[in-house]
Structures are given as C-alpha cells and as structure tokens.
Amino acid sequence: MKHGSSSPLTVLGAALGALLGLLLSLPALGATAGLPGQVAPFVVMDERDVKAALKLAKVGRGDRLIDLGSGDGRIVIAAAKRGAEALGVELDPSLVMKARRAAERAGVEQRARFIEGDLFAQDLSTATVVTLYLFPDANLALRPKLLRELSPGTRIVSNSFDLGAWKPDAHIQAASSGGLLLWIVPAPLGGAWCTARGERFQFEQTYHAVRLRKVPPSLGIGASWEGRLRGSKLISDGTEGRLSGRLEGAKLILQASGAASVKATRC
Ligand SMILES: C[S@@+](CC[C@H](N)C(=O)[O-])C[C@H]1O[C@@H](n2cnc3c(N)ncnc32)[C@H](O)[C@@H]1O
C-alpha cells in the first residue's frame, strides 16, 4: 500500500483542523448553510490542492470525472483543462451559475458541465474519477453508493476526510487541509471460486483487503494468503507466497511466482 510520509496522528490532527476550518469559515465565506439537504458548506479549495488531487487520481483525456458538491467549479474546470469530461453536482444554484460562468471564461464549457441537484441522487455509474470535499458523515453515507455504482478501478479522491473502515490506497499531505486521500474501487472477488481441475476455494473480502484461508494446492504457495485488490488486479502484500491475479469478466486468473497460471470461475 502506497502511503505518504504523514503519520496517522498528523493526518488525524490535520483532518480535525480541516473540520474546524470548514465550520469556522462558514460565516466568513457567507456560505449558504442550511440549504435543505446540504451536507457540507461551500469552502474554497486551495488551487494547489486542486492540482494535487487531480494528479493523485491521474486525471486526463478519456476520464469522466464527477465532483460531488462542486462549489465554484474549480475541480471540474481544472479536470476539463486536463482533457477529461467533467461534471459538477451542486445544490446551491448561485454556485452552479458561478461555476458555469467560470467554465465559459476558461473556454472549457463543452467538457465542464454543472447540474443543480442533490449529490445523493446523482448516477455515478459512468464515472472513472469521483472527487469529494464533504463532511465525514456525508462521506460515510455515500460509501455504499460509491461501492454499488462505481466500476472496479474507478478512483475516488477525498479532501481531508476518509471513508471510515474502507482504508485509502494512498494519502498525501495537502497544502491547506487535512490531506488528500485516494481509493481505487475494488472488484467484487469475495465468495467461492472453482478451477478447471475442480479445486474449490473461497476468497474473503473486506473492501480492498482479500484473503484465502485455504489456498488451492495447484497454486503451490502455502496454506493461506493475504493481499489486496487494486481495481481488478490482485496484489500480494508480503513477500512470502507471492501471488498475483486479475479478474477478466467472469474469469479469475491467478499466477503464483514461478508457476503456471490457474484459471477459475464462480462455482
Ligand atoms: C467544501 S465544498 C467543496 C467544493 C468543491 N468540491 C471543491 O473542492 O472546490 C462542499 C460543497 O458541497 C455542496 N453540497 C453540500 N451538500 C450537497 C448536496 N446534498 N448535494 C449537492 N451539493 C452539496 C455545498 O453547497 C458546497 O458547495
């Protein structure tokens, strides 16, 4: 797992600072607190962090980015400038107007679109990247929707706040907030699989963490194995019992180091 240099305590402190910052800045920014359904106030994201967030998610041509709670549109516009098709969903109509005008001024209005609406009602199934800068409770409320609607491999970047038990694949320090966190949506791997030889084995999965309590003998890597999913790719955490793999549609292809690959399908 790739992590930045920040310790968990530093990140926690920075996240709490960011939460306090969000709350304190509300009146100063004239934020429209209290719009029905608003789960975070509008707070301006530092341009350096906008850049860093898009770099972390490797946003570019071919991507379809959705910013949930798009504020003044700066993430959507920056993503469009990088060649992505970008969509902002924002509850506050005055911010939607502001964002549309900014996209026109930047000459990217064809690729930077804004919808006035509730982020929880937005269909996310076409996104390759989702960005968030919301309160912790809102992130947690969104988590099942993200897991249900996003395809494996989709990148999620959140400014400052995590997704609870779903641990990030990476976090980096930010210029002016509690850090930037990245998740790669894991493929659904949990459950029973069978090889062509009739070997049956069971993957346990918690978000991107995966585990085989009983490794099929044909893989020859020992009794049990733990690793993680990066989208549809299976990666070993330790150096022992090295195993890699990938999900290709309904087919699972496993490869132990130095051995022939083993194919499996759902039993
Ligand atoms: C902290 S700002 C983030 C703005 C932008 N994503 C950025 O990072 O620059 C949060 C935004 O989410 C919007 N918001 C809050 N609840 C929402 C909801 N239920 N649906 C759509 N937008 C919402 C707020 O109006 C605000 O503009």
The ligand as an SDF file (V2000), in Angstrom:
LIG
                    3D

 27 29  0  0  0  0  0  0  0  0999 V2000
  -16.3740   22.0780    0.8150 C   0  0  0  0  0  0  0  0  0  0  0  0
  -17.3050   22.4950   -0.6380 S   0  0  0  0  0  0  0  0  0  0  0  0
  -16.3710   21.6720   -1.8960 C   0  0  0  0  0  0  0  0  0  0  0  0
  -16.4110   22.3870   -3.2460 C   0  0  0  0  0  0  0  0  0  0  0  0
  -15.6230   21.7110   -4.3410 C   0  0  0  0  0  0  0  0  0  0  0  0
  -15.8730   20.2820   -4.4250 N   0  0  0  0  0  0  0  0  0  0  0  0
  -14.1480   21.9580   -4.1390 C   0  0  0  0  0  0  0  0  0  0  0  0
  -13.4920   21.0610   -3.5690 O   0  0  0  0  0  0  0  0  0  0  0  0
  -13.6420   23.0230   -4.5140 O   0  0  0  0  0  0  0  0  0  0  0  0
  -18.7480   21.4290   -0.4830 C   0  0  0  0  0  0  0  0  0  0  0  0
  -19.8340   21.7350   -1.4920 C   0  0  0  0  0  0  0  0  0  0  0  0
  -20.8170   20.7000   -1.4480 O   0  0  0  0  0  0  0  0  0  0  0  0
  -22.0840   21.2850   -1.6780 C   0  0  0  0  0  0  0  0  0  0  0  0
  -23.1220   20.3810   -1.1600 N   0  0  0  0  0  0  0  0  0  0  0  0
  -23.3930   20.0700    0.1310 C   0  0  0  0  0  0  0  0  0  0  0  0
  -24.3780   19.1730    0.2230 N   0  0  0  0  0  0  0  0  0  0  0  0
  -24.7520   18.8830   -1.0570 C   0  0  0  0  0  0  0  0  0  0  0  0
  -25.7270   18.0040   -1.6070 C   0  0  0  0  0  0  0  0  0  0  0  0
  -26.5130   17.2450   -0.8510 N   0  0  0  0  0  0  0  0  0  0  0  0
  -25.8200   17.9440   -2.9620 N   0  0  0  0  0  0  0  0  0  0  0  0
  -25.0350   18.7260   -3.7580 C   0  0  0  0  0  0  0  0  0  0  0  0
  -24.1050   19.5800   -3.2740 N   0  0  0  0  0  0  0  0  0  0  0  0
  -23.9530   19.6600   -1.9400 C   0  0  0  0  0  0  0  0  0  0  0  0
  -22.0130   22.6010   -0.9170 C   0  0  0  0  0  0  0  0  0  0  0  0
  -23.0050   23.5150   -1.3490 O   0  0  0  0  0  0  0  0  0  0  0  0
  -20.5840   23.0440   -1.2360 C   0  0  0  0  0  0  0  0  0  0  0  0
  -20.5240   23.8490   -2.3670 O   0  0  0  0  0  0  0  0  0  0  0  0
  1  2  1  0
  2  3  1  0
  2 10  1  0
  3  4  1  0
  4  5  1  0
  5  6  1  0
  5  7  1  0
  7  8  2  0
  7  9  1  0
 10 11  1  0
 11 12  1  0
 11 26  1  0
 12 13  1  0
 13 14  1  0
 13 24  1  0
 14 15  1  0
 14 23  1  0
 15 16  2  0
 16 17  1  0
 17 18  1  0
 17 23  2  0
 18 19  1  0
 18 20  2  0
 20 21  1  0
 21 22  2  0
 22 23  1  0
 24 25  1  0
 24 26  1  0
 26 27  1  0
M  CHG  2   2   1   9  -1
M  END
$$$$
